[in-house]
Structure formats: C-alpha cells, structure tokens
Amino acid sequence: MHAWEAIQKTLNHIEENISEDIQIDELAEIAALSVFYFQRLFSRLVKKPVREYIKQHFACSTKFRYIPDKIRCCNKIVAPTQHMPWLPHALHNA
C-alpha cells in the first residue's frame, strides 16, 4: 500500500465517524503505521496536523448539518446563502 492510500483510508474513517471521538492511535492502526510516523506522514500529505484536521472537519460538518432550506431574516424569508458567507461558493450559486 502506498503512503497516500494509507492516509486516504484514515480520511475516509474520519469522514464516516466525525461525530465520534477519534483517536490518533486508532487512525495510525487503520493506516498500519506507528503513531509517530502516521502523524508525520499525515501532516506532510494533508498539510495540517491530524488533530487540527479533525477539529476543522468537525466544525465544517456541524455547520452544514443544521442549515434550514429557508430562514427568517428581518421579517422576510430568504435563502440561507444570502446571509451565511461561510457557505462554499458552490452553494451560493445553487
């Protein structure tokens, strides 16, 4: 297995289990690497530390989980993208 494949397995695991408490040693085991080497490889390929990636991914997933179809703003109903600048560009054009 190539290094990027091992890291991709852990990224998939993070995605599928984002609502749970994810431990770095668990991810290292999935990648079949030592904890030390896994963290170094992850940071090198993903461009951020494991724990930071998990925190950012969790924050992003919770933002999208609770977006209503329409929201009330100033007594009129508007599309959520008009007043939520943190949404990705693709959703602004939807």
C-alpha positions as CSV (number, residue, x, y, z in Angstrom):
1,M,0.0,0.0,0.0
2,H,1.3,3.4,-0.9
3,A,1.5,6.2,1.7
4,W,-1.3,8.3,0.2
5,E,-3.6,5.2,0.2
6,A,-2.9,4.7,3.9
7,I,-3.8,8.3,4.6
8,Q,-6.8,8.2,2.4
9,K,-8.2,5.3,4.5
10,T,-7.9,7.4,7.6
11,L,-9.5,10.4,5.9
12,N,-12.4,8.1,4.9
13,H,-12.6,6.9,8.5
14,I,-12.7,10.4,9.8
15,E,-15.4,11.3,7.4
16,E,-17.6,8.3,8.4
17,N,-17.0,8.7,12.1
18,I,-16.8,12.5,12.5
19,S,-19.4,12.6,15.3
20,E,-17.5,10.2,17.4
21,D,-14.3,10.7,19.5
22,I,-11.5,9.8,17.0
23,Q,-8.1,8.9,18.5
24,I,-4.8,9.3,16.7
25,D,-3.7,5.8,17.7
26,E,-6.8,4.4,16.1
27,L,-6.1,6.2,12.8
28,A,-2.5,5.0,12.9
29,E,-3.7,1.4,13.3
30,I,-6.0,1.8,10.3
31,A,-3.1,3.1,8.2
32,A,-0.8,0.3,9.6
33,L,1.8,2.8,10.7
34,S,3.3,3.8,14.0
35,V,1.7,6.8,15.7
36,F,4.8,8.9,15.2
37,Y,5.2,8.1,11.5
38,F,1.5,8.4,10.9
39,Q,1.4,11.9,12.3
40,R,4.4,13.0,10.2
41,L,3.0,11.5,7.0
42,F,-0.5,12.9,7.6
43,S,0.9,16.4,8.2
44,R,3.1,16.1,5.1
45,L,0.3,14.9,2.7
46,V,-2.7,16.8,4.2
47,K,-0.7,19.9,5.0
48,K,-2.1,20.2,8.6
49,P,-1.7,18.2,11.8
50,V,-4.2,15.3,12.4
51,R,-6.0,16.9,15.4
52,E,-6.4,20.2,13.6
53,Y,-7.8,18.5,10.5
54,I,-10.3,16.6,12.7
55,K,-11.4,19.8,14.5
56,Q,-11.8,21.7,11.3
57,H,-13.7,18.9,9.6
58,F,-16.0,18.5,12.6
59,A,-16.7,22.2,12.7
60,C,-17.5,22.2,9.0
61,S,-19.7,19.2,9.2
62,T,-21.8,20.7,12.0
63,K,-22.3,23.9,10.1
64,F,-23.9,22.0,7.1
65,R,-25.9,19.7,9.3
66,Y,-28.2,22.5,10.6
67,I,-28.8,24.7,7.5
68,P,-32.6,25.2,7.0
69,D,-34.0,25.5,3.5
70,K,-35.3,28.9,4.3
71,I,-34.5,31.3,7.2
72,R,-36.3,34.3,8.5
73,C,-34.3,37.5,8.4
74,C,-35.7,40.9,9.2
75,N,-39.2,39.6,8.9
76,K,-38.8,38.2,5.5
77,I,-37.9,34.7,4.3
78,V,-34.6,34.5,2.5
79,A,-32.4,31.7,1.1
80,P,-29.6,30.8,3.6
81,T,-26.8,31.6,1.2
82,Q,-27.7,35.3,1.2
83,H,-26.7,35.8,4.9
84,M,-24.3,32.9,5.5
85,P,-20.9,33.9,4.0
86,W,-19.2,30.8,5.4
87,L,-21.0,28.6,2.9
88,P,-18.9,27.3,0.0
89,H,-19.2,29.2,-3.3
90,A,-21.0,26.3,-4.9
91,L,-23.9,26.6,-2.6
92,H,-24.2,30.4,-3.2
93,N,-25.0,29.7,-6.8
94,A,-27.5,26.9,-6.1
